[in-house]
Amino acid sequence: MDPGLEELMPRLLPVDDCDLGEDFDPTVPPRTPQEYLKRVQIEAARCPDVVVAQIDPKKLRKKQTVNVSVIFFFKLSRCHPAPEGYSPTLKWQQQQVANFSAVRQSLSKHRNHWRSQHLDSNVSMPKSEDEEGWKKFCLGERVYSEIDAVSDNENLGVDYIKVGFPPLLSIVSRMNQATVTSVLEYLISWFGEKKFTPELGRWLYALLACLEKPLLPEAHSLIRQLARRCSEVRVLEENKNEEQISALNLMICLVSRYFDQRDLADEP
């Protein structure tokens, strides 16, 4: 190695030149450590001392535009701050995470028991790929079709077809991870253009409780989408309904603090 270059790149493991005689054939795979080191020395000697990269200024400008777009997208991907006076305290968020963790542990512990329980005859769970079926199943025809609820005094029972089935343990325990992720995607997609409802909130909470960690990339993207949508709806909430904002705060809290998406968290 040239002495000048050696000052810039000092040898970590100095090796003397290996003289293997005229019988050494560099095209044959090395059979000894000495032959291997000799091949390395030969290859290093063939490398130029200086390499100059040919940079096209036009391509560089394109790359810079992409980087700016990425930075802009990153800023947009964060949650909107809570309305003034409605930002949850850190203590409240920590309590919600503790409660949620306890629910997940209980669900995991008793999943086999609840899975073995018989469903009512009127419960017919849709297939995993039936998006419209799951939306109606979870939200009910009234919410899904945006029909105003009308009281019916003659109906003494609950019509779950109209109001939706609640996320009973006997139901969610039968859902594998693929179904949980699919239904979560269906409901978040619906929520992207619709208002937040109690029926939706109950199911989102239950599905988050069923998500297994570490999250799959698809689930990771979905819950971040959910938190951002909650923050948008929270800002647009005209009447500042405290119960509604609290539910939205809860979704953002679970995504950011339980599932470790800290860049989306509400800072008290």
PAZAPA-4460 file (N, C-alpha, C; in steps of 0.05 Angstrom, whole numbers, plus 32768, in hexadecimal, padded with zeros to 4 digits):
% residues 268
    n_x    n_y    n_z   ca_x   ca_y   ca_z    c_x    c_y    c_z   seq   type   mol
   8011   7FE8   8000   8000   8000   8000   8012   8019   8000     1      M     A
   8009   802D   7FF1   8018   8046   7FF0   8019   8053   800B     2      D     A
   8030   805D   8015   8032   8068   8030   801E   807F   8034     3      P     A
   8019   808F   8020   8006   80A5   8023   7FEA   809C   8028     4      G     A
   7FE2   8087   8019   7FC8   807C   801D   7FC5   806D   8038     5      L     A
   7FDB   8062   8041   7FDA   8053   805A   7FD5   8066   8072     6      E     A
   7FDD   8080   806F   7FD7   8093   8084   7FB9   8097   8086     7      E     A
   7FAB   8097   806F   7F8E   809B   806F   7F80   8081   8078     8      L     A
   7F8A   806A   8070   7F7D   8051   8076   7F92   803E   8083     9      M     A
   7F97   8042   809D   7FAB   8031   80AA   7FA2   8014   80AB    10      P     A
   7FB5   8002   80A9   7FAF   7FE6   80AA   7FA7   7FDD   80C6    11      R     A
   7F90   7FD0   80C8   7F88   7FC5   80E2   7F96   7FAB   80E8    12      L     A
   7F9A   7F9B   80D4   7FA9   7F81   80D7   7FBF   7F80   80C2    13      L     A
   7FD6   7F8C   80C8   7FEC   7F8C   80B4   7FF4   7F6F   80AC    14      P     A
   7FF6   7F6B   8092   7FFD   7F50   8088   8015   7F54   8075    15      V     A
   802A   7F45   8079   8041   7F46   8067   8039   7F39   804C    16      D     A
   8048   7F41   8037   8043   7F35   801D   8048   7F17   801E    17      D     A
   8035   7F08   8012   8037   7EEB   8013   8045   7EE2   7FF9    18      C     A
   805C   7ED6   7FFC   806B   7ECC   7FE5   8066   7EAD   7FE4    19      D     A
   8054   7EA5   7FD1   804D   7E89   7FD0   805B   7E7A   7FB9    20      L     A
   806D   7E89   7FAB   807C   7E7C   7F96   806E   7E7B   7F7C    21      G     A
   807A   7E70   7F67   806F   7E6F   7F4D   8057   7E5D   7F49    22      E     A
   8054   7E4A   7F5C   803F   7E36   7F5A   8023   7E42   7F62    23      D     A
   8023   7E5A   7F6D   8009   7E66   7F76   7FF8   7E6E   7F5E    24      F     A
   7FDF   7E64   7F5E   7FCC   7E6A   7F49   7FB5   7E7A   7F54    25      D     A
   7FB3   7E95   7F4F   7F9E   7EA5   7F5B   7F82   7E9F   7F51    26      P     A
   7F7F   7E8F   7F3C   7F65   7E88   7F32   7F59   7E70   7F40    27      T     A
   7F69   7E62   7F50   7F60   7E4A   7F5E   7F56   7E53   7F7A    28      V     A
   7F40   7E48   7F84   7F37   7E4F   7F9F   7F4D   7E4A   7FB3    29      P     A
   7F51   7E5D   7FC7   7F66   7E5A   7FDA   7F62   7E41   7FEB    30      P     A
   7F79   7E34   7FF1   7F79   7E1C   8002   7F85   7E21   801D    31      R     A
   7F93   7E37   8021   7FA0   7E3D   803A   7F9B   7E5B   8041    32      T     A
   7F9E   7E63   805A   7F9B   7E7F   8061   7FAE   7E91   8051    33      P     A
   7FC6   7E87   804C   7FDA   7E97   803E   7FD1   7E9D   8021    34      Q     A
   7FC5   7E88   8014   7FBC   7E8C   7FF9   7FA4   7EA0   7FF8    35      E     A
   7F93   7E9E   800C   7F7D   7EB1   800E   7F86   7ECE   8010    36      Y     A
   7F9A   7ED2   8022   7FA5   7EED   8026   7FB3   7EF7   800D    37      L     A
   7FC0   7EE5   7FFF   7FCD   7EED   7FE6   7FB9   7EF6   7FD1    38      K     A
   7FA2   7EE8   7FCF   7F8D   7EF0   7FBD   7F82   7F0C   7FC4    39      R     A
   7F7F   7F11   7FDE   7F75   7F2B   7FE7   7F88   7F41   7FDF    40      V     A
   7FA2   7F3C   7FE3   7FB7   7F50   7FDB   7FB6   7F56   7FBD    41      Q     A
   7FB3   7F41   7FAD   7FB2   7F45   7F90   7F9A   7F56   7F88    42      I     A
   7F82   7F50   7F94   7F6A   7F5F   7F8D   7F6C   7F7B   7F96    43      E     A
   7F78   7F80   7FAE   7F7B   7F9B   7FB8   7F8E   7FAB   7FA6    44      A     A
   7FA3   7F9E   7F9C   7FB6   7FAC   7F8A   7FA9   7FB5   7F70    45      A     A
   7F94   7FA7   7F68   7F87   7FAE   7F4F   7F73   7FC5   7F52    46      R     A
   7F6C   7FCC   7F6B   7F59   7FE1   7F6F   7F66   7FFC   7F6B    47      C     A
   7F59   8010   7F5E   7F65   802A   7F5B   7F67   8039   7F76    48      P     A
   7F7B   804A   7F78   7F7F   8058   7F91   7F69   806C   7F96    49      D     A
   7F5E   8078   7F81   7F49   808C   7F83   7F33   8085   7F70    50      V     A
   7F1A   8087   7F7A   7F03   8082   7F6A   7EF1   809B   7F69    51      V     A
   7EEA   80A4   7F52   7EDA   80BC   7F4F   7EBE   80B5   7F46    52      V     A
   7EAA   80BE   7F54   7E8E   80B8   7F4D   7E85   80CD   7F39    53      A     A
   7E79   80C3   7F23   7E6E   80D5   7F0F   7E50   80DB   7F16    54      Q     A
   7E4B   80F3   7F1F   7E30   80FB   7F29   7E22   810C   7F14    55      I     A
   7E0A   8104   7F0C   7DFA   8113   7EFA   7DEA   8127   7F09    56      D     A
   7DEE   8142   7F06   7DE0   8156   7F15   7DC1   8154   7F12    57      P     A
   7DB8   814B   7EFA   7D9B   8149   7EF6   7D90   8134   7F09    58      K     A
   7D9D   811D   7F0C   7D94   8108   7F1E   7D95   8111   7F3B    59      K     A
   7DAA   8121   7F41   7DAC   812B   7F5D   7D95   813D   7F64    60      L     A
   7D8C   814E   7F51   7D75   815F   7F57   7D5C   814E   7F5B    61      R     A
   7D59   8139   7F4B   7D42   8128   7F4F   7D42   811B   7F6A    62      K     A
   7D59   8112   7F73   7D5B   8105   7F8D   7D54   8119   7FA3    63      K     A
   7D5D   8132   7FA1   7D57   8146   7FB5   7D39   814A   7FB7    64      Q     A
   7D2B   814A   7FA0   7D0E   814D   7FA0   7D00   8137   7FAF    65      T     A
   7D0A   811E   7FAB   7CFF   8107   7FB8   7D03   810A   7FD6    66      V     A
   7D1A   8113   7FDF   7D20   8115   7FFB   7D0D   812A   8008    67      N     A
   7D09   8140   7FFA   7CF7   8154   8005   7CDB   8149   8008    68      V     A
   7CD3   8139   7FF4   7CB8   812D   7FF5   7CB6   811A   800D    69      S     A
   7CCB   810B   8012   7CCB   80F8   8029   7CC8   8107   8043    70      V     A
   7CD7   811E   8045   7CD6   812E   805E   7CBA   8139   8061    71      I     A
   7CAE   8143   804B   7C94   814F   804C   7C7F   8139   8055    72      F     A
   7C82   8121   8049   7C70   810B   8050   7C72   8104   806D    73      F     A
   7C8B   8104   8077   7C90   80FD   8093   7C81   8110   80A6    74      F     A
   7C82   812A   809F   7C74   813E   80AF   7C56   8139   80AF    75      K     A
   7C4C   8132   8097   7C2F   812E   8095   7C27   8114   80A3    76      L     A
   7C39   8102   80A7   7C32   80E8   80B3   7C2E   80EA   80D1    77      S     A
   7C35   8100   80DD   7C31   8103   80FA   7C14   810A   8100    78      R     A
   7C0C   8107   8119   7BF1   810D   8122   7BED   812B   8126    79      C     A
   7BD4   8134   8121   7BCD   814F   8128   7BCC   8152   8146    80      H     A
   7BD6   8168   8151   7BD4   816C   816E   7BB7   816D   8177    81      P     A
   7BB3   8166   8190   7B98   8166   819B   7B8E   8183   819E    82      A     A
   7B74   8187   819C   7B69   81A2   819F   7B71   81AD   81BB    83      P     A
   7B73   81C7   81BD   7B7B   81D3   81D6   7B68   81CB   81ED    84      E     A
   7B74   81C2   8202   7B64   81B9   8219   7B5C   819C   8219    85      G     A
   7B62   818E   8203   7B59   8172   8201   7B71   815F   81FE    86      Y     A
   7B89   8168   8202   7BA0   8156   8200   7BA1   8145   8219    87      S     A
   7BA3   812A   8216   7BA3   8119   822E   7BBC   811B   823E    88      P     A
   7BBA   8118   8258   7BD2   8119   8269   7BE2   8100   8266    89      T     A
   7BFB   8101   826D   7C0D   80EA   826C   7C03   80D4   827F    90      L     A
   7BF9   80DC   8296   7BEF   80C9   82AA   7BD7   80BA   829F    91      K     A
   7BC5   80C9   8291   7BAE   80BC   8285   7BB6   80A8   8270    92      W     A
   7BC9   80AF   825F   7BD3   809E   824A   7BE0   8085   8256    93      Q     A
   7BEF   8088   826B   7BFC   8071   8277   7BE8   805E   8283    94      Q     A
   7BD2   8069   828E   7BBD   8058   829A   7BAF   8049   8284    95      Q     A
   7BAA   8055   826D   7B9C   8048   8257   7BAD   8031   824C    96      Q     A
   7BC7   8035   824B   7BDA   8021   8241   7BDA   8009   8255    97      V     A
   7BD9   800F   826F   7BD9   7FFA   8283   7BBF   7FEA   8281    98      A     A
   7BA8   7FF7   827E   7B8F   7FE9   827B   7B8E   7FD8   8262    99      N     A
   7B98   7FE3   824C   7B98   7FD5   8233   7BAA   7FBC   8234   100      F     A
   7BC1   7FBF   8241   7BD3   7FA8   8244   7BC6   7F92   8254   101      S     A
   7BB7   7F99   8269   7BA9   7F85   8279   7B93   7F77   8269   102      A     A
   7B85   7F85   8258   7B71   7F79   8246   7B7E   7F65   8233   103      V     A
   7B95   7F6D   8227   7BA3   7F5B   8215   7BAC   7F42   8222   104      R     A
   7BB6   7F44   823B   7BC0   7F2D   8249   7BA9   7F1A   8250   105      Q     A
   7B92   7F26   8258   7B7B   7F15   825F   7B70   7F07   8246   106      S     A
   7B70   7F16   822F   7B66   7F0A   8216   7B78   7EF3   820E   107      L     A
   7B92   7EF7   8210   7BA5   7EE2   8208   7BA3   7EC9   821A   108      S     A
   7B9E   7ECE   8234   7B9D   7EB8   8247   7B84   7EA7   8243   109      K     A
   7B6D   7EB4   823D   7B54   7EA6   823B   7B4A   7EA2   821F   110      H     A
   7B5B   7EA7   820B   7B52   7EA5   81EF   7B46   7E89   81E9   111      R     A
   7B54   7E74   81F1   7B4A   7E59   81EA   7B2F   7E54   81F7   112      N     A
   7B2B   7E5E   820F   7B11   7E5A   821D   7AFB   7E68   820D   113      H     A
   7AFF   7E81   8206   7AEA   7E90   81F8   7AE5   7E85   81DC   114      W     A
   7AFA   7E7B   81CF   7AF8   7E70   81B5   7AE6   7E57   81B5   115      R     A
   7AE5   7E49   81CB   7AD5   7E30   81CD   7AB8   7E36   81D3   116      S     A
   7AB1   7E4F   81DA   7A96   7E55   81E1   7A85   7E57   81C7   117      Q     A
   7A6C   7E4D   81C9   7A5A   7E4D   81B2   7A50   7E69   81AD   118      H     A
   7A4F   7E70   8193   7A43   7E89   818B   7A25   7E87   8189   119      L     A
   7A17   7E9D   818D   79FA   7E9D   818A   79F3   7E96   816E   120      D     A
   79DC   7E8B   816A   79D3   7E82   8150   79D2   7E99   813B   121      S     A
   79CF   7EB2   8145   79CC   7EC9   8133   79E7   7ED5   812B   122      N     A
   79FD   7ECA   8136   7A18   7ED4   8131   7A24   7EC4   811A   123      V     A
   7A28   7ED2   8104   7A35   7EC5   80EC   7A4C   7ED7   80E4   124      S     A
   7A64   7ECE   80EB   7A7C   7EDE   80E6   7A83   7EDD   80C8   125      M     A
   7A88   7EF4   80BB   7A8F   7EF4   809F   7AAA   7EE7   809A   126      P     A
   7AAF   7EE0   8081   7AC9   7ED6   807A   7ADD   7EED   807B   127      K     A
   7AF7   7EE6   807E   7B0B   7EFA   8082   7B0C   7F0F   806B   128      S     A
   7B08   7F06   8052   7B0A   7F18   803B   7AF0   7F28   8035   129      E     A
   7ADB   7F24   8045   7AC2   7F31   8040   7AC1   7F4C   804E   130      D     A
   7ACC   7F60   8040   7ACE   7F7B   804C   7AB3   7F87   8053   131      E     A
   7AA0   7F87   8041   7A86   7F93   8046   7A78   7F84   805C   132      E     A
   7A7B   7F69   805C   7A6E   7F59   8071   7A79   7F60   808D   133      G     A
   7A93   7F64   808F   7A9E   7F6B   80A9   7A96   7F87   80B2   134      W     A
   7A95   7F9A   80A0   7A8C   7FB5   80A7   7A70   7FB5   80B3   135      K     A
   7A5E   7FA6   80A6   7A42   7FA4   80AF   7A41   7F94   80CA   136      K     A
   7A52   7F7F   80CC   7A52   7F6F   80E4   7A5B   7F7F   80FC   137      F     A
   7A6F   7F90   80F9   7A7A   7F9F   810F   7A6B   7FB8   8115   138      C     A
   7A62   7FC6   8101   7A56   7FE1   8104   7A38   7FE0   8104   139      L     A
   7A2C   7FCB   80F8   7A0F   7FCA   80F5   7A06   7FD9   80DD   140      G     A
   79EF   7FD1   80D3   79E5   7FDD   80BA   79DF   7FFB   80BD   141      E     A
   79D7   8003   80D5   79D0   801F   80DA   79E8   8031   80D6   142      R     A
   79FE   802A   80E3   7A16   803A   80E1   7A23   8037   80C6   143      V     A
   7A25   801E   80BC   7A31   8019   80A2   7A23   8028   808C   144      Y     A
   7A08   8027   808D   79F8   8034   8078   79F0   8050   807F   145      S     A
   79F9   805A   8096   79F4   8075   809F   79D6   807B   80A1   146      E     A
   79C8   8068   80AD   79AB   806B   80B2   79A7   8075   80CE   147      I     A
   7996   8089   80D1   7990   8094   80EC   7982   807F   80FC   148      D     A
   798B   807C   8115   797F   8068   8127   7962   8070   812E   149      A     A
   7950   805D   812C   7934   8062   8133   792C   804F   8149   150      V     A
   7921   8059   815F   7919   8048   8175   7901   8038   816E   151      S     A
   7902   801F   8177   78EB   800D   8171   78E3   8000   818B   152      D     A
   78CE   800B   8197   78C6   8001   81B1   78BB   7FE5   81B0   153      N     A
   78B2   7FDC   8198   78A7   7FC1   8197   78BD   7FAC   8196   154      E     A
   78D5   7FB4   8190   78EB   7FA2   818E   78F9   7FA0   81A9   155      N     A
   78F5   7F8B   81B7   7900   7F88   81D2   791D   7F7E   81D2   156      L     A
   7925   7F73   81BD   7940   7F68   81BB   7952   7F7B   81AB   157      G     A
   796C   7F73   81A9   7980   7F83   819B   7984   7F76   817F   158      V     A
   7980   7F87   816B   7985   7F7D   8150   79A1   7F83   8148   159      D     A
   79B3   7F6F   814B   79CF   7F73   8146   79D5   7F77   8129   160      Y     A
   79C3   7F6F   8117   79C7   7F74   80FB   79C7   7F92   80F6   161      I     A
   79B6   7FA0   8105   79B3   7FBD   8101   79C9   7FCC   8111   162      K     A
   79CE   7FC3   8129   79E1   7FD3   813B   79FD   7FC8   813B   163      V     A
   7A01   7FB1   812F   7A1C   7FA5   812E   7A21   7F93   8146   164      G     A
   7A32   7F7F   8142   7A39   7F6D   8158   7A50   7F79   8168   165      F     A
   7A4E   7F78   8182   7A65   7F82   8192   7A7C   7F6F   8190   166      P     A
   7A95   7F79   8196   7AAC   7F67   8194   7AAE   7F54   81AC   167      P     A
   7A9C   7F42   81AD   7A9C   7F2F   81C3   7AB5   7F1E   81C3   168      L     A
   7ABE   7F15   81DB   7AD5   7F04   81DC   7AD2   7EEA   81CD   169      L     A
   7ABA   7EE0   81CC   7AB5   7EC7   81BE   7AB7   7ECC   81A0   170      S     A
   7AB5   7EE5   8197   7AB8   7EEB   817A   7AD5   7EF1   8173   171      I     A
   7AE2   7F04   8181   7AFD   7F0C   817A   7B11   7EF5   817F   172      V     A
   7B0B   7EE3   8192   7B1D   7ECD   8198   7B1E   7EB9   8181   173      S     A
   7B0A   7EBA   816F   7B0A   7EA8   8158   7B19   7EB4   8140   174      R     A
   7B22   7ECD   8142   7B2E   7EDB   812C   7B4D   7ED7   812D   175      M     A
   7B58   7ECB   8117   7B75   7EC9   8116   7B81   7EE4   810F   176      N     A
   7B9C   7EE6   810E   7BA9   7EFF   8109   7BA3   7F0A   80EE   177      Q     A
   7BA1   7EF9   80DA   7B9A   7F03   80BF   7B7F   7F10   80BF   178      A     A
   7B6B   7F04   80CD   7B51   7F0F   80CD   7B50   7F29   80DE   179      T     A
   7B5E   7F2A   80F4   7B60   7F42   8105   7B6B   7F59   80F4   180      V     A
   7B80   7F54   80E5   7B8D   7F69   80D5   7B7A   7F72   80BF   181      T     A
   7B6C   7F5F   80B2   7B5A   7F65   809C   7B43   7F76   80A6   182      S     A
   7B36   7F6E   80BD   7B1F   7F7D   80C7   7B28   7F99   80D0   183      V     A
   7B40   7F9A   80DC   7B4B   7FB4   80E4   7B4E   7FC7   80CC   184      L     A
   7B58   7FBB   80B6   7B5B   7FCB   809E   7B40   7FD4   8093   185      E     A
   7B2C   7FC2   8093   7B11   7FCA   808A   7B06   7FE1   809A   186      Y     A
   7B08   7FE0   80B4   7AFC   7FF4   80C5   7B0B   800F   80C3   187      L     A
   7B25   800D   80C1   7B35   8026   80BE   7B2F   8033   80A3   188      I     A
   7B2C   8023   808F   7B25   802D   8075   7B0A   803B   8076   189      S     A
   7AF7   802F   8083   7ADC   803B   8086   7ADE   8055   8096   190      W     A
   7AEE   8055   80AB   7AF1   806D   80BC   7AFF   8083   80AD   191      F     A
   7B0E   807D   8098   7B1C   8092   8089   7B09   80A6   807D   192      G     A
   7AF0   809F   8079   7ADD   80B1   806C   7AC4   80B5   807D   193      E     A
   7AC2   80A8   8094   7AAA   80A9   80A4   7AB1   80B4   80C0   194      K     A
   7A9C   80B8   80CF   7AA0   80C3   80EA   7AA6   80AC   80FE   195      K     A
   7AB0   80B4   8115   7AB6   80A1   812A   7A9D   809A   813A   196      F     A
   7A98   8081   813E   7A80   8078   814D   7A88   8066   8164   197      T     A
   7A77   8063   8178   7A7D   8051   818E   7A81   8034   8184   198      P     A
   7A71   802C   8171   7A74   8011   8166   7A90   800D   815A   199      E     A
   7A99   8020   814B   7AB3   801F   813F   7AC9   801F   8154   200      L     A
   7AC6   8030   8168   7ADA   8031   817E   7ADD   8017   818D   201      G     A
   7AC6   800A   8193   7AC8   7FF0   81A1   7AD7   7FDC   8191   202      R     A
   7AD1   7FDA   8177   7ADF   7FC6   8166   7AFC   7FCD   8162   203      W     A
   7B03   7FE6   815F   7B1F   7FED   815B   7B2F   7FE6   8174   204      L     A
   7B24   7FEB   818C   7B31   7FE4   81A5   7B35   7FC6   81A7   205      Y     A
   7B21   7FB7   81A0   7B22   7F9A   81A2   7B37   7F8E   818E   206      A     A
   7B37   7F99   8176   7B4A   7F8F   8162   7B67   7F96   8169   207      L     A
   7B6B   7FAE   8174   7B86   7FB5   817D   7B8F   7FA2   8194   208      L     A
   7B7C   7F9A   81A5   7B82   7F88   81BA   7B89   7F6C   81B0   209      A     A
   7B80   7F66   8198   7B86   7F4B   818D   7BA0   7F4B   817C   210      C     A
   7BAA   7F62   8175   7BC2   7F63   8165   7BDA   7F58   8174   211      L     A
   7BE9   7F46   8167   7C00   7F3A   8174   7C19   7F4B   816E   212      E     A
   7C2A   7F4D   8182   7C44   7F5B   817E   7C5A   7F46   817B   213      K     A
   7C6F   7F4C   816C   7C73   7F64   815C   7C60   7F66   8144   214      P     A
   7C59   7F7F   813E   7C45   7F84   8128   7C51   7F7D   810D   215      L     A
   7C40   7F72   80FC   7C47   7F6E   80E0   7C47   7F8A   80D3   216      L     A
   7C56   7F8D   80BD   7C57   7FA7   80B0   7C3C   7FB2   80A9   217      P     A
   7C2A   7FA1   80A0   7C0F   7FAA   8098   7C00   7FB5   80B0   218      E     A
   7C01   7FA7   80C6   7BF4   7FB0   80DE   7C00   7FCA   80E9   219      A     A
   7C1B   7FCC   80E7   7C29   7FE4   80EF   7C1F   7FFC   80DF   220      H     A
   7C1C   7FF9   80C5   7C12   800F   80B5   7BF5   8016   80BB   221      S     A
   7BE5   8002   80C1   7BC8   8007   80C6   7BC4   8016   80E0   222      L     A
   7BD2   800F   80F5   7BCD   801D   810E   7BD7   803A   810D   223      I     A
   7BEC   803F   80FE   7BF5   805B   80FB   7BE0   806B   80EB   224      R     A
   7BD5   805E   80D7   7BBF   806B   80C8   7BA8   8071   80DA   225      Q     A
   7BA1   805F   80EC   7B8B   8063   80FF   7B91   807A   8112   226      L     A
   7BA9   807C   811D   7BAF   8092   812F   7BAD   80AD   8121   227      A     A
   7BB8   80AE   8108   7BB7   80C8   80F9   7B9A   80D0   80F3   228      R     A
   7B89   80BC   80EC   7B6D   80C2   80E6   7B5F   80CC   80FF   229      R     A
   7B65   80C0   8116   7B59   80C8   812F   7B60   80E5   8135   230      C     A
   7B79   80EC   8130   7B82   8108   8136   7B74   811C   8123   231      S     A
   7B6E   8114   810A   7B60   8125   80F7   7B43   812A   8101   232      E     A
   7B36   8114   8108   7B1A   8116   8111   7B19   8126   812B   233      V     A
   7B2C   8123   813C   7B2D   8131   8156   7B2E   8150   8151   234      R     A
   7B3E   8158   813E   7B41   8175   8138   7B27   8180   812C   235      V     A
   7B1A   816F   811C   7B01   8179   810E   7AE8   8176   811F   236      L     A
   7AEB   816B   8137   7AD4   8167   8148   7AC8   8182   8150   237      E     A
   7AB1   8189   8145   7AA6   81A4   8148   7A9B   81A9   8164   238      E     A
   7A8D   8196   816F   7A80   819A   8189   7A93   8194   81A0   239      N     A
   7AAB   818A   819A   7ABE   8182   81AE   7AB2   8170   81C4   240      K     A
   7AA4   815B   81BA   7A98   8147   81CB   7AAE   8139   81DB   241      N     A
   7AAF   813D   81F5   7AC5   8132   8206   7AC7   8114   8204   242      E     A
   7AB0   8106   8204   7AB0   80E9   8202   7ABC   80E0   81E8   243      E     A
   7AB5   80EE   81D2   7ABF   80E7   81B8   7ADD   80EC   81B6   244      Q     A
   7AE6   8103   81C0   7B02   810A   81BF   7B12   80F7   81D0   245      I     A
   7B07   80EF   81E7   7B15   80DC   81F9   7B19   80C1   81EB   246      S     A
   7B05   80B8   81DB   7B08   809F   81CD   7B1D   80A2   81B7   247      A     A
   7B1E   80B8   81A9   7B33   80BD   8195   7B4F   80BE   81A2   248      L     A
   7B50   80CC   81B9   7B69   80CD   81C8   7B73   80B1   81CF   249      N     A
   7B60   80A0   81D7   7B67   8085   81DF   7B74   8075   81C8   250      L     A
   7B68   8078   81B0   7B73   806A   8198   7B90   8073   8193   251      M     A
   7B94   808D   8193   7BAE   8098   818E   7BC2   8090   81A4   252      I     A
   7BB9   808F   81BC   7BCA   8087   81D3   7BD3   806A   81D0   253      C     A
   7BC1   8058   81C9   7BC8   803C   81C7   7BDB   8037   81B0   254      L     A
   7BD6   8044   8199   7BE8   8041   8182   7C04   804B   8188   255      V     A
   7C05   8063   8194   7C1F   8070   8198   7C2E   8065   81B0   256      S     A
   7C21   8060   81C6   7C2F   8059   81DE   7C30   803B   81E4   257      R     A
   7C1B   802C   81DD   7C1D   800F   81E1   7C2C   8001   81CA   258      Y     A
   7C25   800A   81B1   7C32   7FFE   8199   7C4B   800D   8190   259      F     A
   7C55   801F   81A1   7C6F   802B   819E   7C72   803D   8185   260      D     A
   7C5C   804A   817E   7C5E   805E   8168   7C60   807A   8174   261      Q     A
   7C76   807E   8182   7C78   8096   8194   7C77   80B0   8185   262      R     A
   7C7D   80B0   816B   7C7C   80CA   815C   7C5F   80D3   8159   263      D     A
   7C4C   80C2   815E   7C2F   80C9   815B   7C23   80D0   8176   264      L     A
   7C31   80CF   818B   7C26   80D2   81A6   7C1E   80EF   81AB   265      A     A
   7C09   80F2   81BC   7C01   810C   81C6   7C15   8114   81DD   266      D     A
   7C21   812A   81DA   7C34   8134   81EF   7C25   8146   8202   267      E     A
   7C23   8140   821B   7C14   8150   822F   7C21   816B   8232   268      P     A
***
